[in-house]
Amino acid sequence: MRTEDRKAAVSAYKEREVESGIYAVRCKASGEVWVGSASDLSKIQNRLWFTLRQGTNTHRSLQSTWNAHGAEAFSFEIVERLEAEEIGYVRDRMMKERLIHWAEQLRAVRI
């Protein structure tokens, strides 16, 4: 890769729109649901699936259900995208409130 191309790719990555929000992980076999929040929704599924495949996910109920039913039984969905906030603590507070809301709404375990 040429230097100019590399610089352009790095610049484009840094300037991309990052969406934060709430996501849900569902196990079709058991009917269990887990919800979580992420500051970058585009990356969270890959991170979760990687830790689950490695057996290193810190949420024991999620990891044990994954181990019992396998990857095929799981689905990932974004349940809410939050509007971009310029001030980080406002975004964090809002994400925490929305996570509690969705956990109650879906009768889910928070992760």
C-alpha positions as CSV (number, residue, x, y, z in Angstrom):
1,M,0.0,0.0,0.0
2,R,1.3,3.4,-0.9
3,T,1.9,6.0,1.8
4,E,-0.8,8.3,0.4
5,D,-3.3,5.5,0.3
6,R,-2.5,4.4,3.8
7,K,-2.8,8.0,5.2
8,A,-6.2,8.4,3.4
9,A,-7.5,5.1,4.9
10,V,-6.4,6.1,8.4
11,S,-8.0,9.5,8.0
12,A,-11.2,8.0,6.7
13,Y,-11.3,5.6,9.7
14,K,-10.8,8.4,12.2
15,E,-13.5,10.6,10.6
16,R,-16.2,7.9,10.3
17,E,-19.5,8.3,12.2
18,V,-19.5,6.1,15.3
19,E,-22.9,5.0,16.5
20,S,-23.5,4.2,20.1
21,G,-26.6,2.4,21.5
22,I,-28.1,-0.6,23.0
23,Y,-27.9,-4.2,21.6
24,A,-29.5,-7.5,22.4
25,V,-28.1,-11.0,22.2
26,R,-30.7,-13.8,22.0
27,C,-30.5,-17.5,22.3
28,K,-33.2,-19.1,20.3
29,A,-32.7,-22.5,22.0
30,S,-33.2,-21.3,25.6
31,G,-35.2,-18.1,25.0
32,E,-32.7,-16.1,27.1
33,V,-31.9,-12.5,26.2
34,W,-28.9,-10.3,27.3
35,V,-28.7,-6.6,26.6
36,G,-25.7,-4.3,26.7
37,S,-24.6,-0.9,25.6
38,A,-21.7,0.0,23.3
39,S,-20.1,3.3,22.4
40,D,-19.4,1.7,18.9
41,L,-22.1,-0.6,17.7
42,S,-20.2,-1.5,14.6
43,K,-17.6,-3.4,16.6
44,I,-19.4,-5.0,19.6
45,Q,-20.8,-8.1,17.9
46,N,-17.3,-9.2,16.7
47,R,-15.9,-8.6,20.2
48,L,-18.7,-10.6,21.9
49,W,-18.5,-13.5,19.5
50,F,-14.7,-13.6,19.7
51,T,-14.7,-13.9,23.5
52,L,-17.6,-16.4,23.5
53,R,-15.7,-18.6,20.9
54,Q,-12.6,-18.4,23.1
55,G,-14.5,-19.2,26.2
56,T,-13.4,-16.0,27.9
57,N,-16.6,-13.9,28.1
58,T,-16.9,-12.4,31.6
59,H,-20.7,-12.9,31.7
60,R,-21.1,-16.5,33.0
61,S,-24.7,-17.1,32.1
62,L,-24.0,-15.9,28.5
63,Q,-20.9,-18.0,28.2
64,S,-22.5,-21.2,29.7
65,T,-25.5,-20.9,27.4
66,W,-23.2,-20.4,24.4
67,N,-21.2,-23.5,25.4
68,A,-24.4,-25.5,25.8
69,H,-26.2,-24.5,22.5
70,G,-23.4,-23.2,20.2
71,A,-23.1,-20.2,18.0
72,E,-25.9,-21.2,15.7
73,A,-28.5,-20.7,18.4
74,F,-27.5,-17.0,18.9
75,S,-28.5,-13.8,17.2
76,F,-27.4,-10.2,17.6
77,E,-29.6,-7.2,17.1
78,I,-29.4,-3.4,17.7
79,V,-32.4,-2.4,19.7
80,E,-31.7,1.4,19.9
81,R,-29.3,3.8,18.3
82,L,-28.6,6.9,20.4
83,E,-28.0,10.3,18.9
84,A,-24.5,11.6,19.1
85,E,-23.8,13.6,22.2
86,E,-20.8,16.0,22.2
87,I,-20.3,15.6,26.0
88,G,-19.3,12.1,27.0
89,Y,-20.9,12.0,30.4
90,V,-24.3,13.0,29.0
91,R,-24.0,10.1,26.5
92,D,-22.9,7.7,29.2
93,R,-25.8,8.6,31.5
94,M,-28.3,8.3,28.7
95,M,-26.9,4.9,27.6
96,K,-27.2,3.7,31.2
97,E,-30.8,4.8,31.4
98,R,-31.7,3.2,28.1
99,L,-30.0,0.0,29.1
100,I,-32.1,-0.3,32.2
101,H,-35.2,0.4,30.1
102,W,-34.4,-2.3,27.6
103,A,-33.4,-4.9,30.2
104,E,-36.8,-4.4,31.8
105,Q,-38.7,-4.3,28.5
106,L,-37.1,-7.5,27.1
107,R,-36.8,-9.2,30.5
108,A,-33.1,-9.6,29.8
109,V,-29.9,-9.9,31.8
110,R,-27.7,-6.8,31.5
111,I,-24.2,-7.2,30.2
